[in-house]
Amino acid sequence: MVIQPAANQPATLQPPKPWELELTANALRVRSVAAAERLWDRVLTEEDRQRLGGDFVAAYAKHGTAGMWAKLRGVSRERARVDVGHALGLLDDATQQWLLRELGQLPNDAEQAIQDAAQTGALVLVERPRAAYWQGQAIAVDWDRHGASWDYLWELGRHAKAGQSIDHMTFPASGDVAFCTKQKSRLLAQRGFPRTLAALIKPAGRNAQRLDLEPEKVRLFELVFGETVKERTA
């Protein structure tokens, strides 16, 4: 049974939690024009800037600081504020992880995080142990046996997350300008590779290819510090 406060007794307001105070302070820091300019000049690549229209004033007016990051990296604005704060050196690693965990965007269980990402229908790539998911289903390819195909798919996904294409220069050790074309053919020939995903690998100029997916529909989980799996957002 829920006991309601008496009409003449106002409900007690709960003070903000420490993480909420930190989140608010960080949001105020990153929203400024100075923070946005620093992000534009020091963190974003030239390709990032071109994807935002190439004009800082217009991009800031349209998106704001966090909005620019959210558009480029395919994350929520809440996460973007935290990631921008970290990228600008306003938040250390521990504070970034703390805030993302409190926001529910950094599950403690890596396996659960991967499964949650897969259920969104996105392309999900896990660095170790190698695994790929598409439209909620695991892609049934032995990636350890077909390492070259995995490397090709991983780079496609990594570059798509940043809105970029790949070419033979992405794989400098190959020394073959037709490397991407050959690897695409090998990947698509793998039994179990979904045709719907294959159809999204498209030409992007001479000897270049791209994965035609929005950044937020590509989820990458990398191995960090040798044993921890962490989602890549940039």
C-alpha positions in Angstrom: 0.0 0.0 0.0 1.3 3.4 -1.0 0.9 6.1 1.7 0.3 9.6 0.2 1.6 12.7 2.1 -1.1 14.7 3.8 -2.5 17.5 1.7 -0.9 20.1 4.0 2.5 18.3 3.9 4.4 18.8 0.6 6.3 15.8 -0.6 10.0 15.7 0.3 12.3 16.5 -2.7 15.2 14.2 -3.1 18.5 15.9 -3.5 20.3 15.2 -6.8 22.6 12.2 -6.8 26.3 12.9 -7.3 26.3 11.5 -10.9 23.4 13.7 -11.8 25.3 16.7 -10.6 28.3 15.7 -12.6 26.3 15.0 -15.6 24.6 18.5 -15.4 28.0 20.2 -14.9 29.5 18.4 -17.9 26.5 19.3 -20.1 27.0 23.0 -19.3 30.7 22.8 -20.1 30.4 21.1 -23.4 27.5 23.2 -24.7 29.6 26.3 -25.0 30.8 27.8 -28.2 34.4 27.5 -26.9 34.0 23.7 -26.3 32.3 23.3 -29.8 35.2 25.1 -31.5 37.8 23.0 -29.6 35.9 19.8 -30.7 35.8 21.1 -34.3 39.4 22.1 -34.5 41.2 19.5 -32.4 39.1 16.3 -32.3 37.1 16.0 -35.5 38.8 15.0 -38.7 38.5 16.9 -42.0 36.1 14.2 -43.2 34.0 14.6 -40.0 33.8 18.4 -40.7 32.8 17.9 -44.3 30.0 15.5 -43.2 28.7 18.3 -41.0 28.7 20.7 -44.0 32.2 22.1 -43.6 31.1 25.3 -41.8 31.5 25.5 -38.1 29.1 28.3 -37.4 26.3 26.6 -39.4 27.0 23.1 -37.9 27.0 24.5 -34.3 23.8 26.5 -35.0 22.0 23.4 -36.4 23.3 20.7 -34.0 25.0 22.1 -31.0 28.2 20.5 -29.6 26.7 17.2 -28.5 24.5 17.1 -31.6 27.5 17.2 -33.9 29.0 14.2 -32.1 25.7 12.3 -32.0 25.3 12.7 -35.8 28.8 11.6 -36.6 29.1 8.7 -34.1 25.5 7.4 -34.1 25.0 7.7 -30.4 22.3 9.3 -28.2 22.7 13.0 -27.2 23.1 11.9 -23.6 26.0 9.7 -24.5 27.4 12.3 -26.9 27.6 14.9 -24.0 29.7 12.4 -22.0 31.8 11.3 -24.9 32.5 14.9 -25.9 33.5 15.8 -22.3 35.9 12.9 -22.4 37.3 13.7 -25.8 38.0 17.3 -24.7 39.7 16.2 -21.5 36.9 17.5 -19.3 36.2 14.0 -17.9 38.8 11.4 -17.1 38.3 7.7 -18.1 36.8 6.7 -14.7 34.3 9.5 -14.7 33.2 8.8 -18.3 32.6 5.1 -17.4 30.7 6.1 -14.2 28.4 8.4 -16.0 27.7 6.0 -18.9 27.0 3.3 -16.4 24.5 5.4 -14.5 22.8 6.4 -17.7 22.4 2.7 -18.5 24.6 3.0 -21.6 27.4 0.9 -20.2 26.1 -2.5 -19.0 28.4 -4.2 -16.6 27.9 -7.5 -18.4 29.7 -7.2 -21.8 27.9 -10.3 -23.2 24.5 -8.7 -22.3 25.6 -5.4 -24.0 26.4 -7.3 -27.1 23.1 -9.2 -27.1 21.2 -6.0 -26.5 23.0 -4.4 -29.4 22.2 -7.4 -31.6 18.5 -7.2 -30.8 18.3 -3.7 -32.3 18.9 -5.2 -35.7 22.1 -3.3 -36.2 25.3 -4.8 -37.7 27.2 -5.8 -34.5 30.9 -6.8 -34.8 32.8 -8.2 -31.8 36.5 -8.2 -32.0 37.3 -11.1 -29.6 36.0 -13.7 -29.7 35.1 -12.8 -33.3 31.4 -12.6 -33.8 29.0 -10.8 -36.1 25.3 -10.2 -35.9 22.9 -8.8 -38.5 19.1 -8.1 -38.1 19.2 -9.9 -34.7 20.8 -13.1 -35.9 24.4 -14.3 -35.6 26.2 -14.5 -39.0 27.1 -18.2 -39.3 30.7 -17.8 -40.6 33.8 -19.3 -39.0 35.6 -16.0 -38.7 38.8 -17.4 -37.2 39.1 -19.7 -40.2 38.4 -16.9 -42.6 40.5 -14.2 -41.1 40.9 -12.1 -44.2 37.2 -11.9 -44.7 36.8 -10.8 -41.1 39.4 -8.1 -41.4 37.6 -6.8 -44.5 34.2 -6.8 -42.7 35.6 -5.2 -39.6 37.2 -2.3 -41.6 34.0 -1.8 -43.5 32.1 -1.5 -40.3 34.7 0.7 -38.6 34.8 3.1 -41.5 31.0 3.1 -41.9 30.8 4.1 -38.2 32.8 7.2 -39.2 30.9 7.7 -42.5 33.9 6.6 -44.5 34.7 4.2 -47.4 37.7 1.8 -47.7 40.2 1.1 -50.4 43.5 -0.8 -50.8 45.2 1.9 -48.7 43.1 0.6 -45.7 45.1 -2.6 -46.1 48.7 -1.3 -46.9 50.2 -4.7 -46.5 48.2 -6.1 -49.4 50.0 -4.1 -52.1 47.1 -4.7 -54.4 44.8 -2.0 -55.7 42.1 -4.5 -56.3 42.4 -6.0 -52.8 38.9 -4.7 -51.6 37.2 -6.0 -54.7 38.7 -9.5 -54.2 37.9 -9.5 -50.5 34.3 -8.5 -51.2 33.9 -11.4 -53.6 35.4 -13.8 -51.0 33.2 -12.5 -48.2 30.0 -12.7 -50.3 30.9 -16.3 -51.3 31.0 -17.3 -47.6 28.2 -19.7 -46.9 25.9 -18.1 -44.3 26.7 -14.5 -45.1 23.4 -12.7 -45.4 22.4 -11.3 -48.8 20.6 -8.3 -47.3 24.0 -7.2 -45.8 25.9 -8.0 -48.9 23.6 -5.7 -50.9 24.7 -2.8 -48.7 28.4 -3.1 -49.7 28.6 -0.6 -52.6 31.2 1.0 -54.9 32.5 4.3 -53.6 34.8 5.4 -56.5 37.7 3.6 -58.2 38.7 0.6 -56.2 36.8 1.9 -53.1 33.8 0.5 -51.3 31.5 1.5 -48.5 29.0 0.0 -46.3 25.7 1.8 -46.8 24.5 1.9 -43.2 23.9 4.9 -40.9 26.6 5.1 -38.1 24.1 4.3 -35.4 23.3 1.0 -37.1 26.9 -0.2 -36.8 27.9 -1.4 -33.3 31.6 -2.3 -32.7 32.8 -4.1 -29.6 36.6 -3.9 -29.2 39.0 -5.8 -26.9 40.7 -3.3 -24.6 43.5 -3.8 -22.1 43.8 -7.4 -23.4 40.6 -8.8 -21.8 37.8 -6.2 -21.5 35.3 -5.8 -24.3 34.1 -2.2 -24.8 31.9 -0.6 -27.4 33.6 1.8 -29.7 31.7 5.0 -30.3 34.1 7.0 -32.4 
